[in-house]
Amino acid sequence: MYALLQRTLDARPVRIAAAGLAFLAVVYLFWLGRSPGAVNLFEPPWDKVAHFTVFAGITGLFAIGLGARGAFPAMLIVWVVGLADELHQATLRGRSADWSDWLVDAAAAGLAAAVVTWMRARR
């Protein structure tokens, strides 16, 4: 069963779809972040849970999209996206940059990359 899942995730159409979904998630992150409804969307500590979930998911999608050796590059991409997101928020009315958010983003990307690497190593 596990081998079937791995072969499916390594299939070219799945990789293209995963990379496309990751790219769309990043676009929506910035586009929806500009809306007035994004201000205080989640109260602490749930904002950190939301950051962790979103950035781990984006990392996983990029890692699948980039293929067998894609976990580390995916993590680096998501670190930069997280930093850019915080800098972008600093320019928006009612929003602010929070370095602890970026640290959660980076931790999520690191954990997701480690999980993807571990799963591929088991194959």
C-alpha positions as CSV (number, residue, x, y, z in Angstrom):
1,M,0.0,0.0,0.0
2,Y,2.8,2.4,1.0
3,A,4.7,1.7,-2.3
4,L,1.6,2.4,-4.3
5,L,1.2,5.7,-2.5
6,Q,4.8,6.6,-3.3
7,R,4.5,5.7,-6.9
8,T,1.3,7.8,-7.2
9,L,3.0,10.8,-5.5
10,D,6.0,10.5,-7.9
11,A,3.8,10.4,-11.0
12,R,4.4,13.4,-13.2
13,P,0.7,14.6,-13.3
14,V,0.5,14.5,-9.5
15,R,3.8,16.4,-9.1
16,I,2.6,19.1,-11.5
17,A,-0.8,19.3,-9.7
18,A,1.0,19.6,-6.3
19,A,3.4,22.3,-7.5
20,G,0.4,24.2,-9.0
21,L,-1.6,23.9,-5.8
22,A,1.4,25.1,-3.8
23,F,1.9,28.1,-6.1
24,L,-1.8,29.0,-5.9
25,A,-1.7,28.7,-2.1
26,V,1.1,31.2,-2.0
27,V,-0.7,33.6,-4.4
28,Y,-3.9,33.4,-2.3
29,L,-1.8,33.9,0.9
30,F,-0.7,37.3,-0.4
31,W,-4.0,38.2,-2.2
32,L,-6.3,37.3,0.7
33,G,-3.8,38.8,3.2
34,R,-4.6,42.2,1.7
35,S,-8.3,41.9,2.5
36,P,-9.8,43.7,5.5
37,G,-11.1,40.4,6.8
38,A,-7.6,39.1,7.3
39,V,-7.0,41.5,10.3
40,N,-7.3,39.5,13.5
41,L,-8.7,36.5,11.6
42,F,-7.4,34.2,14.3
43,E,-6.9,35.0,17.9
44,P,-3.7,33.9,19.7
45,P,-2.7,31.1,20.0
46,W,-4.8,29.9,17.1
47,D,-3.0,32.2,14.7
48,K,0.2,30.2,15.3
49,V,-1.7,26.9,14.6
50,A,-3.1,28.4,11.4
51,H,0.4,29.5,10.3
52,F,1.8,26.1,11.1
53,T,-0.9,24.3,9.2
54,V,-0.8,26.5,6.1
55,F,3.0,26.6,5.8
56,A,3.5,22.9,6.5
57,G,0.9,22.1,3.8
58,I,2.6,24.4,1.3
59,T,5.9,22.8,2.0
60,G,4.5,19.3,1.5
61,L,2.9,20.3,-1.8
62,F,6.1,21.9,-3.0
63,A,8.1,18.9,-1.9
64,I,5.9,16.6,-3.8
65,G,6.0,18.9,-6.8
66,L,9.8,19.1,-6.8
67,G,10.2,15.3,-6.7
68,A,12.5,12.9,-4.9
69,R,15.0,15.5,-3.8
70,G,12.5,18.3,-3.3
71,A,12.1,18.5,0.4
72,F,15.0,20.7,1.2
73,P,14.4,23.2,-1.7
74,A,10.7,23.2,-0.7
75,M,11.7,24.1,2.9
76,L,13.9,27.0,1.7
77,I,11.2,28.3,-0.7
78,V,8.7,28.3,2.1
79,W,11.1,30.1,4.5
80,V,11.4,32.9,1.9
81,V,7.6,32.9,1.4
82,G,7.1,33.2,5.1
83,L,9.5,36.1,5.4
84,A,8.0,37.8,2.4
85,D,4.5,37.3,3.9
86,E,5.6,39.0,7.1
87,L,7.3,41.9,5.3
88,H,4.1,42.2,3.2
89,Q,1.9,42.4,6.3
90,A,4.1,45.2,7.6
91,T,2.9,47.3,4.7
92,L,-0.8,46.7,5.1
93,R,-3.2,48.8,7.2
94,G,-4.2,47.0,10.4
95,R,-1.6,44.3,10.0
96,S,1.9,43.9,11.4
97,A,4.9,41.8,10.9
98,D,5.5,39.3,13.7
99,W,8.8,37.5,13.8
100,S,7.3,34.7,15.9
101,D,4.9,34.0,13.0
102,W,7.9,33.6,10.7
103,L,9.5,31.3,13.2
104,V,6.4,29.1,13.3
105,D,6.4,29.2,9.5
106,A,10.0,28.1,9.4
107,A,9.4,25.3,12.0
108,A,6.4,24.1,10.0
109,A,8.4,24.0,6.8
110,G,11.3,22.2,8.5
111,L,9.0,19.6,10.1
112,A,7.1,19.0,6.8
113,A,10.4,18.6,4.9
114,A,11.7,16.2,7.5
115,V,8.5,14.1,7.3
116,V,8.6,14.0,3.5
117,T,12.3,13.0,3.5
118,W,11.6,10.3,6.1
119,M,8.6,9.0,4.1
120,R,10.7,8.8,0.9
121,A,13.6,7.1,2.8
122,R,11.3,4.4,3.9
123,R,10.6,3.4,0.4
